Amino acid sequence: MLDGILLEQAGIPAVSIITAPFDETGREMAVSWGLPKYKYIGMPHPIANLTEDELNARADALIDPVVELLRQGQAD
């Protein structure tokens, strides 16, 4: 998450992806780094116990949201 925030602050488009239990932490991190409206993508948790096929399916499901966020950018 911090990498995405720092890249955005440097003017480099980035998308952060976090799992659901870290949503509040991610929001607080964005606030603490001066980007309270920072947009990121959430995904279900956990991921550590998934098979390669299950991980690939989750990654495939994230393609459109990632592209959309990159296109719209962080500005409101």
PDB file with SEQRES, HELIX, SHEET and CRYST1 records, atoms N, CA, C and O in Angstrom:
SEQRES   1 A   76  MET LEU ASP GLY ILE LEU LEU GLU GLN ALA GLY ILE PRO          
SEQRES   2 A   76  ALA VAL SER ILE ILE THR ALA PRO PHE ASP GLU THR GLY          
SEQRES   3 A   76  ARG GLU MET ALA VAL SER TRP GLY LEU PRO LYS TYR LYS          
SEQRES   4 A   76  TYR ILE GLY MET PRO HIS PRO ILE ALA ASN LEU THR GLU          
SEQRES   5 A   76  ASP GLU LEU ASN ALA ARG ALA ASP ALA LEU ILE ASP PRO          
SEQRES   6 A   76  VAL VAL GLU LEU LEU ARG GLN GLY GLN ALA ASP                  
HELIX    1 AA1 LEU A    2  GLN A    9  1                                   8    
HELIX    2 AA2 ALA A   20  PHE A   22  5                                   3    
HELIX    3 AA3 ASP A   23  SER A   32  1                                  10    
HELIX    4 AA4 GLU A   52  GLN A   72  1                                  21    
SHEET    1 AA1 2 ILE A  17  THR A  19  0                                        
SHEET    2 AA1 2 ILE A  41  MET A  43  1                                        
CRYST1    1.000    1.000    1.000  90.00  90.00  90.00 P 1           1          
ATOM      1  N   MET A   1       0.829  -1.186   0.000  1.00  0.00           N  
ATOM      2  CA  MET A   1       0.000   0.000   0.000  1.00  0.00           C  
ATOM      3  C   MET A   1       0.872   1.248   0.000  1.00  0.00           C  
ATOM      4  O   MET A   1       0.632   2.183  -0.763  1.00  0.00           O  
ATOM      5  N   LEU A   2       1.877   1.257   0.852  1.00  0.00           N  
ATOM      6  CA  LEU A   2       2.732   2.438   0.929  1.00  0.00           C  
ATOM      7  C   LEU A   2       3.447   2.680  -0.391  1.00  0.00           C  
ATOM      8  O   LEU A   2       3.620   3.828  -0.799  1.00  0.00           O  
ATOM      9  N   ASP A   3       3.864   1.612  -1.065  1.00  0.00           N  
ATOM     10  CA  ASP A   3       4.513   1.793  -2.365  1.00  0.00           C  
ATOM     11  C   ASP A   3       3.594   2.546  -3.321  1.00  0.00           C  
ATOM     12  O   ASP A   3       4.034   3.468  -4.008  1.00  0.00           O  
ATOM     13  N   GLY A   4       2.327   2.159  -3.369  1.00  0.00           N  
ATOM     14  CA  GLY A   4       1.375   2.826  -4.245  1.00  0.00           C  
ATOM     15  C   GLY A   4       1.193   4.290  -3.887  1.00  0.00           C  
ATOM     16  O   GLY A   4       1.128   5.145  -4.770  1.00  0.00           O  
ATOM     17  N   ILE A   5       1.111   4.579  -2.608  1.00  0.00           N  
ATOM     18  CA  ILE A   5       0.971   5.962  -2.147  1.00  0.00           C  
ATOM     19  C   ILE A   5       2.183   6.785  -2.549  1.00  0.00           C  
ATOM     20  O   ILE A   5       2.042   7.893  -3.068  1.00  0.00           O  
ATOM     21  N   LEU A   6       3.371   6.249  -2.312  1.00  0.00           N  
ATOM     22  CA  LEU A   6       4.596   6.980  -2.641  1.00  0.00           C  
ATOM     23  C   LEU A   6       4.745   7.177  -4.144  1.00  0.00           C  
ATOM     24  O   LEU A   6       5.191   8.235  -4.586  1.00  0.00           O  
ATOM     25  N   LEU A   7       4.380   6.179  -4.927  1.00  0.00           N  
ATOM     26  CA  LEU A   7       4.431   6.340  -6.381  1.00  0.00           C  
ATOM     27  C   LEU A   7       3.460   7.419  -6.834  1.00  0.00           C  
ATOM     28  O   LEU A   7       3.816   8.258  -7.662  1.00  0.00           O  
ATOM     29  N   GLU A   8       2.250   7.414  -6.313  1.00  0.00           N  
ATOM     30  CA  GLU A   8       1.273   8.447  -6.665  1.00  0.00           C  
ATOM     31  C   GLU A   8       1.780   9.835  -6.276  1.00  0.00           C  
ATOM     32  O   GLU A   8       1.618  10.788  -7.038  1.00  0.00           O  
ATOM     33  N   GLN A   9       2.388   9.954  -5.103  1.00  0.00           N  
ATOM     34  CA  GLN A   9       2.924  11.251  -4.679  1.00  0.00           C  
ATOM     35  C   GLN A   9       4.049  11.711  -5.597  1.00  0.00           C  
ATOM     36  O   GLN A   9       4.296  12.909  -5.728  1.00  0.00           O  
ATOM     37  N   ALA A  10       4.736  10.754  -6.237  1.00  0.00           N  
ATOM     38  CA  ALA A  10       5.813  11.084  -7.174  1.00  0.00           C  
ATOM     39  C   ALA A  10       5.281  11.292  -8.594  1.00  0.00           C  
ATOM     40  O   ALA A  10       6.057  11.525  -9.522  1.00  0.00           O  
ATOM     41  N   GLY A  11       3.960  11.207  -8.762  1.00  0.00           N  
ATOM     42  CA  GLY A  11       3.356  11.424 -10.063  1.00  0.00           C  
ATOM     43  C   GLY A  11       3.318  10.188 -10.948  1.00  0.00           C  
ATOM     44  O   GLY A  11       3.073  10.296 -12.150  1.00  0.00           O  
ATOM     45  N   ILE A  12       3.557   9.025 -10.375  1.00  0.00           N  
ATOM     46  CA  ILE A  12       3.546   7.772 -11.128  1.00  0.00           C  
ATOM     47  C   ILE A  12       2.262   7.016 -10.785  1.00  0.00           C  
ATOM     48  O   ILE A  12       2.065   6.630  -9.633  1.00  0.00           O  
ATOM     49  N   PRO A  13       1.393   6.800 -11.764  1.00  0.00           N  
ATOM     50  CA  PRO A  13       0.146   6.084 -11.481  1.00  0.00           C  
ATOM     51  C   PRO A  13       0.419   4.687 -10.918  1.00  0.00           C  
ATOM     52  O   PRO A  13       1.293   3.968 -11.400  1.00  0.00           O  
ATOM     53  N   ALA A  14      -0.332   4.329  -9.908  1.00  0.00           N  
ATOM     54  CA  ALA A  14      -0.165   3.027  -9.266  1.00  0.00           C  
ATOM     55  C   ALA A  14      -1.503   2.580  -8.693  1.00  0.00           C  
ATOM     56  O   ALA A  14      -2.382   3.397  -8.420  1.00  0.00           O  
ATOM     57  N   VAL A  15      -1.641   1.284  -8.517  1.00  0.00           N  
ATOM     58  CA  VAL A  15      -2.838   0.725  -7.894  1.00  0.00           C  
ATOM     59  C   VAL A  15      -2.398  -0.181  -6.760  1.00  0.00           C  
ATOM     60  O   VAL A  15      -1.607  -1.102  -6.961  1.00  0.00           O  
ATOM     61  N   SER A  16      -2.903   0.076  -5.589  1.00  0.00           N  
ATOM     62  CA  SER A  16      -2.646  -0.788  -4.438  1.00  0.00           C  
ATOM     63  C   SER A  16      -3.804  -1.763  -4.295  1.00  0.00           C  
ATOM     64  O   SER A  16      -4.967  -1.395  -4.459  1.00  0.00           O  
ATOM     65  N   ILE A  17      -3.471  -3.006  -3.990  1.00  0.00           N  
ATOM     66  CA  ILE A  17      -4.475  -4.046  -3.773  1.00  0.00           C  
ATOM     67  C   ILE A  17      -4.245  -4.617  -2.383  1.00  0.00           C  
ATOM     68  O   ILE A  17      -3.143  -5.053  -2.052  1.00  0.00           O  
ATOM     69  N   ILE A  18      -5.295  -4.609  -1.577  1.00  0.00           N  
ATOM     70  CA  ILE A  18      -5.174  -5.140  -0.220  1.00  0.00           C  
ATOM     71  C   ILE A  18      -6.312  -6.117   0.046  1.00  0.00           C  
ATOM     72  O   ILE A  18      -7.353  -6.074  -0.609  1.00  0.00           O  
ATOM     73  N   THR A  19      -6.097  -6.990   1.011  1.00  0.00           N  
ATOM     74  CA  THR A  19      -7.174  -7.907   1.381  1.00  0.00           C  
ATOM     75  C   THR A  19      -8.048  -7.255   2.451  1.00  0.00           C  
ATOM     76  O   THR A  19      -7.620  -6.363   3.184  1.00  0.00           O  
ATOM     77  N   ALA A  20      -9.272  -7.729   2.508  1.00  0.00           N  
ATOM     78  CA  ALA A  20     -10.317  -7.114   3.332  1.00  0.00           C  
ATOM     79  C   ALA A  20      -9.924  -6.787   4.775  1.00  0.00           C  
ATOM     80  O   ALA A  20     -10.263  -5.700   5.244  1.00  0.00           O  
ATOM     81  N   PRO A  21      -9.231  -7.659   5.501  1.00  0.00           N  
ATOM     82  CA  PRO A  21      -8.920  -7.326   6.893  1.00  0.00           C  
ATOM     83  C   PRO A  21      -8.019  -6.099   7.054  1.00  0.00           C  
ATOM     84  O   PRO A  21      -7.914  -5.542   8.147  1.00  0.00           O  
ATOM     85  N   PHE A  22      -7.376  -5.684   5.973  1.00  0.00           N  
ATOM     86  CA  PHE A  22      -6.455  -4.561   6.056  1.00  0.00           C  
ATOM     87  C   PHE A  22      -7.052  -3.265   5.535  1.00  0.00           C  
ATOM     88  O   PHE A  22      -6.337  -2.279   5.352  1.00  0.00           O  
ATOM     89  N   ASP A  23      -8.363  -3.261   5.293  1.00  0.00           N  
ATOM     90  CA  ASP A  23      -9.025  -2.068   4.771  1.00  0.00           C  
ATOM     91  C   ASP A  23      -8.854  -0.865   5.701  1.00  0.00           C  
ATOM     92  O   ASP A  23      -8.465   0.214   5.253  1.00  0.00           O  
ATOM     93  N   GLU A  24      -9.136  -1.042   6.965  1.00  0.00           N  
ATOM     94  CA  GLU A  24      -9.013   0.078   7.910  1.00  0.00           C  
ATOM     95  C   GLU A  24      -7.565   0.541   8.025  1.00  0.00           C  
ATOM     96  O   GLU A  24      -7.296   1.742   8.078  1.00  0.00           O  
ATOM     97  N   THR A  25      -6.643  -0.398   8.062  1.00  0.00           N  
ATOM     98  CA  THR A  25      -5.220  -0.046   8.128  1.00  0.00           C  
ATOM     99  C   THR A  25      -4.811   0.723   6.881  1.00  0.00           C  
ATOM    100  O   THR A  25      -4.082   1.711   6.966  1.00  0.00           O  
ATOM    101  N   GLY A  26      -5.278   0.272   5.728  1.00  0.00           N  
ATOM    102  CA  GLY A  26      -4.969   0.964   4.480  1.00  0.00           C  
ATOM    103  C   GLY A  26      -5.507   2.378   4.463  1.00  0.00           C  
ATOM    104  O   GLY A  26      -4.821   3.305   4.034  1.00  0.00           O  
ATOM    105  N   ARG A  27      -6.739   2.546   4.932  1.00  0.00           N  
ATOM    106  CA  ARG A  27      -7.335   3.887   4.973  1.00  0.00           C  
ATOM    107  C   ARG A  27      -6.532   4.798   5.897  1.00  0.00           C  
ATOM    108  O   ARG A  27      -6.257   5.947   5.551  1.00  0.00           O  
ATOM    109  N   GLU A  28      -6.158   4.294   7.064  1.00  0.00           N  
ATOM    110  CA  GLU A  28      -5.373   5.090   8.008  1.00  0.00           C  
ATOM    111  C   GLU A  28      -3.993   5.418   7.451  1.00  0.00           C  
ATOM    112  O   GLU A  28      -3.477   6.513   7.675  1.00  0.00           O  
ATOM    113  N   MET A  29      -3.394   4.481   6.727  1.00  0.00           N  
ATOM    114  CA  MET A  29      -2.093   4.745   6.117  1.00  0.00           C  
ATOM    115  C   MET A  29      -2.212   5.868   5.093  1.00  0.00           C  
ATOM    116  O   MET A  29      -1.364   6.758   5.041  1.00  0.00           O  
ATOM    117  N   ALA A  30      -3.256   5.825   4.285  1.00  0.00           N  
ATOM    118  CA  ALA A  30      -3.463   6.881   3.298  1.00  0.00           C  
ATOM    119  C   ALA A  30      -3.623   8.236   3.971  1.00  0.00           C  
ATOM    120  O   ALA A  30      -3.050   9.227   3.519  1.00  0.00           O  
ATOM    121  N   VAL A  31      -4.392   8.283   5.041  1.00  0.00           N  
ATOM    122  CA  VAL A  31      -4.580   9.534   5.786  1.00  0.00           C  
ATOM    123  C   VAL A  31      -3.250  10.021   6.343  1.00  0.00           C  
ATOM    124  O   VAL A  31      -2.922  11.202   6.230  1.00  0.00           O  
ATOM    125  N   SER A  32      -2.489   9.122   6.939  1.00  0.00           N  
ATOM    126  CA  SER A  32      -1.229   9.528   7.575  1.00  0.00           C  
ATOM    127  C   SER A  32      -0.197  10.008   6.560  1.00  0.00           C  
ATOM    128  O   SER A  32       0.711  10.758   6.917  1.00  0.00           O  
ATOM    129  N   TRP A  33      -0.321   9.587   5.300  1.00  0.00           N  
ATOM    130  CA  TRP A  33       0.603  10.032   4.260  1.00  0.00           C  
ATOM    131  C   TRP A  33       0.023  11.181   3.436  1.00  0.00           C  
ATOM    132  O   TRP A  33       0.558  11.524   2.381  1.00  0.00           O  
ATOM    133  N   GLY A  34      -1.061  11.770   3.915  1.00  0.00           N  
ATOM    134  CA  GLY A  34      -1.597  12.970   3.284  1.00  0.00           C  
ATOM    135  C   GLY A  34      -2.503  12.729   2.092  1.00  0.00           C  
ATOM    136  O   GLY A  34      -2.778  13.660   1.335  1.00  0.00           O  
ATOM    137  N   LEU A  35      -2.974  11.505   1.906  1.00  0.00           N  
ATOM    138  CA  LEU A  35      -3.883  11.209   0.804  1.00  0.00           C  
ATOM    139  C   LEU A  35      -5.160  10.552   1.339  1.00  0.00           C  
ATOM    140  O   LEU A  35      -5.404   9.373   1.084  1.00  0.00           O  
ATOM    141  N   PRO A  36      -5.963  11.301   2.070  1.00  0.00           N  
ATOM    142  CA  PRO A  36      -7.135  10.698   2.710  1.00  0.00           C  
ATOM    143  C   PRO A  36      -8.146  10.111   1.728  1.00  0.00           C  
ATOM    144  O   PRO A  36      -8.949   9.260   2.110  1.00  0.00           O  
ATOM    145  N   LYS A  37      -8.119  10.546   0.483  1.00  0.00           N  
ATOM    146  CA  LYS A  37      -9.057  10.023  -0.514  1.00  0.00           C  
ATOM    147  C   LYS A  37      -8.398   9.005  -1.446  1.00  0.00           C  
ATOM    148  O   LYS A  37      -8.938   8.684  -2.504  1.00  0.00           O  
ATOM    149  N   TYR A  38      -7.233   8.502  -1.047  1.00  0.00           N  
ATOM    150  CA  TYR A  38      -6.519   7.528  -1.869  1.00  0.00           C  
ATOM    151  C   TYR A  38      -7.410   6.325  -2.154  1.00  0.00           C  
ATOM    152  O   TYR A  38      -7.991   5.738  -1.242  1.00  0.00           O  
ATOM    153  N   LYS A  39      -7.509   5.970  -3.420  1.00  0.00           N  
ATOM    154  CA  LYS A  39      -8.351   4.846  -3.837  1.00  0.00           C  
ATOM    155  C   LYS A  39      -7.486   3.598  -3.994  1.00  0.00           C  
ATOM    156  O   LYS A  39      -6.400   3.650  -4.571  1.00  0.00           O  
ATOM    157  N   TYR A  40      -7.977   2.493  -3.479  1.00  0.00           N  
ATOM    158  CA  TYR A  40      -7.287   1.219  -3.640  1.00  0.00           C  
ATOM    159  C   TYR A  40      -8.327   0.137  -3.857  1.00  0.00           C  
ATOM    160  O   TYR A  40      -9.525   0.373  -3.705  1.00  0.00           O  
ATOM    161  N   ILE A  41      -7.870  -1.030  -4.208  1.00  0.00           N  
ATOM    162  CA  ILE A  41      -8.775  -2.133  -4.500  1.00  0.00           C  
ATOM    163  C   ILE A  41      -8.676  -3.171  -3.392  1.00  0.00           C  
ATOM    164  O   ILE A  41      -7.584  -3.572  -2.989  1.00  0.00           O  
ATOM    165  N   GLY A  42      -9.825  -3.592  -2.914  1.00  0.00           N  
ATOM    166  CA  GLY A  42      -9.875  -4.644  -1.907  1.00  0.00           C  
ATOM    167  C   GLY A  42     -10.199  -5.983  -2.547  1.00  0.00           C  
ATOM    168  O   GLY A  42     -10.894  -6.057  -3.561  1.00  0.00           O  
ATOM    169  N   MET A  43      -9.687  -7.023  -1.942  1.00  0.00           N  
ATOM    170  CA  MET A  43      -9.993  -8.375  -2.399  1.00  0.00           C  
ATOM    171  C   MET A  43     -10.212  -9.275  -1.196  1.00  0.00           C  
ATOM    172  O   MET A  43      -9.790  -8.934  -0.091  1.00  0.00           O  
ATOM    173  N   PRO A  44     -10.859 -10.411  -1.384  1.00  0.00           N  
ATOM    174  CA  PRO A  44     -11.133 -11.310  -0.261  1.00  0.00           C  
ATOM    175  C   PRO A  44      -9.858 -11.841   0.396  1.00  0.00           C  
ATOM    176  O   PRO A  44      -8.800 -11.932  -0.226  1.00  0.00           O  
ATOM    177  N   HIS A  45      -9.996 -12.179   1.640  1.00  0.00           N  
ATOM    178  CA  HIS A  45      -8.910 -12.731   2.447  1.00  0.00           C  
ATOM    179  C   HIS A  45      -9.354 -14.116   2.891  1.00  0.00           C  
ATOM    180  O   HIS A  45     -10.554 -14.306   3.089  1.00  0.00           O  
ATOM    181  N   PRO A  46      -8.508 -15.059   3.056  1.00  0.00           N  
ATOM    182  CA  PRO A  46      -7.057 -15.038   2.896  1.00  0.00           C  
ATOM    183  C   PRO A  46      -6.646 -15.406   1.470  1.00  0.00           C  
ATOM    184  O   PRO A  46      -7.473 -15.809   0.651  1.00  0.00           O  
ATOM    185  N   ILE A  47      -5.363 -15.259   1.198  1.00  0.00           N  
ATOM    186  CA  ILE A  47      -4.836 -15.694  -0.096  1.00  0.00           C  
ATOM    187  C   ILE A  47      -3.738 -16.747   0.058  1.00  0.00           C  
ATOM    188  O   ILE A  47      -3.435 -17.468  -0.892  1.00  0.00           O  
ATOM    189  N   ALA A  48      -3.150 -16.840   1.234  1.00  0.00           N  
ATOM    190  CA  ALA A  48      -2.009 -17.734   1.439  1.00  0.00           C  
ATOM    191  C   ALA A  48      -2.345 -19.202   1.199  1.00  0.00           C  
ATOM    192  O   ALA A  48      -1.474 -19.975   0.801  1.00  0.00           O  
ATOM    193  N   ASN A  49      -3.578 -19.590   1.432  1.00  0.00           N  
ATOM    194  CA  ASN A  49      -3.932 -21.000   1.302  1.00  0.00           C  
ATOM    195  C   ASN A  49      -4.575 -21.347  -0.038  1.00  0.00           C  
ATOM    196  O   ASN A  49      -5.066 -22.463  -0.210  1.00  0.00           O  
ATOM    197  N   LEU A  50      -4.582 -20.424  -0.977  1.00  0.00           N  
ATOM    198  CA  LEU A  50      -5.211 -20.678  -2.267  1.00  0.00           C  
ATOM    199  C   LEU A  50      -4.279 -21.447  -3.196  1.00  0.00           C  
ATOM    200  O   LEU A  50      -3.056 -21.351  -3.096  1.00  0.00           O  
ATOM    201  N   THR A  51      -4.878 -22.201  -4.088  1.00  0.00           N  
ATOM    202  CA  THR A  51      -4.093 -22.897  -5.108  1.00  0.00           C  
ATOM    203  C   THR A  51      -3.678 -21.896  -6.184  1.00  0.00           C  
ATOM    204  O   THR A  51      -4.174 -20.770  -6.219  1.00  0.00           O  
ATOM    205  N   GLU A  52      -2.782 -22.306  -7.043  1.00  0.00           N  
ATOM    206  CA  GLU A  52      -2.357 -21.431  -8.133  1.00  0.00           C  
ATOM    207  C   GLU A  52      -3.542 -21.059  -9.022  1.00  0.00           C  
ATOM    208  O   GLU A  52      -3.662 -19.909  -9.447  1.00  0.00           O  
ATOM    209  N   ASP A  53      -4.408 -22.014  -9.302  1.00  0.00           N  
ATOM    210  CA  ASP A  53      -5.588 -21.724 -10.123  1.00  0.00           C  
ATOM    211  C   ASP A  53      -6.523 -20.725  -9.441  1.00  0.00           C  
ATOM    212  O   ASP A  53      -7.079 -19.844 -10.098  1.00  0.00           O  
ATOM    213  N   GLU A  54      -6.693 -20.860  -8.140  1.00  0.00           N  
ATOM    214  CA  GLU A  54      -7.541 -19.925  -7.398  1.00  0.00           C  
ATOM    215  C   GLU A  54      -6.932 -18.523  -7.380  1.00  0.00           C  
ATOM    216  O   GLU A  54      -7.644 -17.529  -7.520  1.00  0.00           O  
ATOM    217  N   LEU A  55      -5.618 -18.451  -7.209  1.00  0.00           N  
ATOM    218  CA  LEU A  55      -4.945 -17.146  -7.251  1.00  0.00           C  
ATOM    219  C   LEU A  55      -5.067 -16.519  -8.634  1.00  0.00           C  
ATOM    220  O   LEU A  55      -5.310 -15.319  -8.762  1.00  0.00           O  
ATOM    221  N   ASN A  56      -4.897 -17.337  -9.662  1.00  0.00           N  
ATOM    222  CA  ASN A  56      -5.039 -16.821 -11.025  1.00  0.00           C  
ATOM    223  C   ASN A  56      -6.445 -16.293 -11.271  1.00  0.00           C  
ATOM    224  O   ASN A  56      -6.617 -15.264 -11.925  1.00  0.00           O  
ATOM    225  N   ALA A  57      -7.449 -16.987 -10.753  1.00  0.00           N  
ATOM    226  CA  ALA A  57      -8.830 -16.523 -10.909  1.00  0.00           C  
ATOM    227  C   ALA A  57      -9.039 -15.186 -10.204  1.00  0.00           C  
ATOM    228  O   ALA A  57      -9.711 -14.300 -10.731  1.00  0.00           O  
ATOM    229  N   ARG A  58      -8.470 -15.043  -9.026  1.00  0.00           N  
ATOM    230  CA  ARG A  58      -8.598 -13.758  -8.313  1.00  0.00           C  
ATOM    231  C   ARG A  58      -7.883 -12.651  -9.076  1.00  0.00           C  
ATOM    232  O   ARG A  58      -8.392 -11.536  -9.189  1.00  0.00           O  
ATOM    233  N   ALA A  59      -6.696 -12.966  -9.598  1.00  0.00           N  
ATOM    234  CA  ALA A  59      -5.954 -11.968 -10.372  1.00  0.00           C  
ATOM    235  C   ALA A  59      -6.742 -11.565 -11.615  1.00  0.00           C  
ATOM    236  O   ALA A  59      -6.826 -10.382 -11.942  1.00  0.00           O  
ATOM    237  N   ASP A  60      -7.315 -12.541 -12.301  1.00  0.00           N  
ATOM    238  CA  ASP A  60      -8.125 -12.235 -13.480  1.00  0.00           C  
ATOM    239  C   ASP A  60      -9.297 -11.321 -13.128  1.00  0.00           C  
ATOM    240  O   ASP A  60      -9.633 -10.415 -13.891  1.00  0.00           O  
ATOM    241  N   ALA A  61      -9.909 -11.556 -11.986  1.00  0.00           N  
ATOM    242  CA  ALA A  61     -11.048 -10.738 -11.560  1.00  0.00           C  
ATOM    243  C   ALA A  61     -10.642  -9.306 -11.230  1.00  0.00           C  
ATOM    244  O   ALA A  61     -11.487  -8.411 -11.216  1.00  0.00           O  
ATOM    245  N   LEU A  62      -9.367  -9.084 -10.967  1.00  0.00           N  
ATOM    246  CA  LEU A  62      -8.892  -7.745 -10.610  1.00  0.00           C  
ATOM    247  C   LEU A  62      -8.471  -6.911 -11.817  1.00  0.00           C  
ATOM    248  O   LEU A  62      -8.266  -5.704 -11.690  1.00  0.00           O  
ATOM    249  N   ILE A  63      -8.341  -7.532 -12.975  1.00  0.00           N  
ATOM    250  CA  ILE A  63      -7.836  -6.808 -14.144  1.00  0.00           C  
ATOM    251  C   ILE A  63      -8.689  -5.581 -14.454  1.00  0.00           C  
ATOM    252  O   ILE A  63      -8.160  -4.474 -14.550  1.00  0.00           O  
ATOM    253  N   ASP A  64      -9.987  -5.758 -14.611  1.00  0.00           N  
ATOM    254  CA  ASP A  64     -10.847  -4.620 -14.966  1.00  0.00           C  
ATOM    255  C   ASP A  64     -10.829  -3.522 -13.902  1.00  0.00           C  
ATOM    256  O   ASP A  64     -10.702  -2.350 -14.258  1.00  0.00           O  
ATOM    257  N   PRO A  65     -10.951  -3.850 -12.610  1.00  0.00           N  
ATOM    258  CA  PRO A  65     -10.874  -2.781 -11.605  1.00  0.00           C  
ATOM    259  C   PRO A  65      -9.530  -2.045 -11.600  1.00  0.00           C  
ATOM    260  O   PRO A  65      -9.490  -0.833 -11.385  1.00  0.00           O  
ATOM    261  N   VAL A  66      -8.444  -2.761 -11.832  1.00  0.00           N  
ATOM    262  CA  VAL A  66      -7.126  -2.113 -11.868  1.00  0.00           C  
ATOM    263  C   VAL A  66      -7.046  -1.161 -13.052  1.00  0.00           C  
ATOM    264  O   VAL A  66      -6.616  -0.017 -12.906  1.00  0.00           O  
ATOM    265  N   VAL A  67      -7.456  -1.627 -14.215  1.00  0.00           N  
ATOM    266  CA  VAL A  67      -7.423  -0.775 -15.408  1.00  0.00           C  
ATOM    267  C   VAL A  67      -8.309   0.448 -15.209  1.00  0.00           C  
ATOM    268  O   VAL A  67      -7.916   1.562 -15.557  1.00  0.00           O  
ATOM    269  N   GLU A  68      -9.491   0.251 -14.656  1.00  0.00           N  
ATOM    270  CA  GLU A  68     -10.410   1.369 -14.414  1.00  0.00           C  
ATOM    271  C   GLU A  68      -9.799   2.407 -13.480  1.00  0.00           C  
ATOM    272  O   GLU A  68      -9.887   3.607 -13.740  1.00  0.00           O  
ATOM    273  N   LEU A  69      -9.188   1.955 -12.408  1.00  0.00           N  
ATOM    274  CA  LEU A  69      -8.583   2.892 -11.458  1.00  0.00           C  
ATOM    275  C   LEU A  69      -7.399   3.622 -12.085  1.00  0.00           C  
ATOM    276  O   LEU A  69      -7.206   4.812 -11.839  1.00  0.00           O  
ATOM    277  N   LEU A  70      -6.613   2.926 -12.883  1.00  0.00           N  
ATOM    278  CA  LEU A  70      -5.509   3.593 -13.574  1.00  0.00           C  
ATOM    279  C   LEU A  70      -6.036   4.645 -14.543  1.00  0.00           C  
ATOM    280  O   LEU A  70      -5.453   5.722 -14.668  1.00  0.00           O  
ATOM    281  N   ARG A  71      -7.120   4.343 -15.220  1.00  0.00           N  
ATOM    282  CA  ARG A  71      -7.697   5.301 -16.171  1.00  0.00           C  
ATOM    283  C   ARG A  71      -8.298   6.512 -15.475  1.00  0.00           C  
ATOM    284  O   ARG A  71      -8.123   7.644 -15.927  1.00  0.00           O  
ATOM    285  N   GLN A  72      -9.002   6.279 -14.383  1.00  0.00           N  
ATOM    286  CA  GLN A  72      -9.648   7.409 -13.704  1.00  0.00           C  
ATOM    287  C   GLN A  72      -8.664   8.183 -12.841  1.00  0.00           C  
ATOM    288  O   GLN A  72      -8.850   9.381 -12.625  1.00  0.00           O  
ATOM    289  N   GLY A  73      -7.635   7.534 -12.349  1.00  0.00           N  
ATOM    290  CA  GLY A  73      -6.640   8.202 -11.519  1.00  0.00           C  
ATOM    291  C   GLY A  73      -7.140   8.451 -10.106  1.00  0.00           C  
ATOM    292  O   GLY A  73      -8.261   8.087  -9.750  1.00  0.00           O  
ATOM    293  N   GLN A  74      -6.299   9.068  -9.325  1.00  0.00           N  
ATOM    294  CA  GLN A  74      -6.606   9.311  -7.920  1.00  0.00           C  
ATOM    295  C   GLN A  74      -7.394  10.590  -7.693  1.00  0.00           C  
ATOM    296  O   GLN A  74      -8.007  10.757  -6.639  1.00  0.00           O  
ATOM    297  N   ALA A  75      -7.388  11.488  -8.657  1.00  0.00           N  
ATOM    298  CA  ALA A  75      -8.086  12.768  -8.479  1.00  0.00           C  
ATOM    299  C   ALA A  75      -9.588  12.555  -8.443  1.00  0.00           C  
ATOM    300  O   ALA A  75     -10.128  11.745  -9.197  1.00  0.00           O  
ATOM    301  N   ASP A  76     -10.253  13.278  -7.573  1.00  0.00           N  
ATOM    302  CA  ASP A  76     -11.723  13.215  -7.489  1.00  0.00           C  
ATOM    303  C   ASP A  76     -12.347  14.227  -8.406  1.00  0.00           C  
ATOM    304  O   ASP A  76     -13.572  14.325  -8.474  1.00  0.00           O  
TER     305      ASP A  76                                                      
END                                                                             
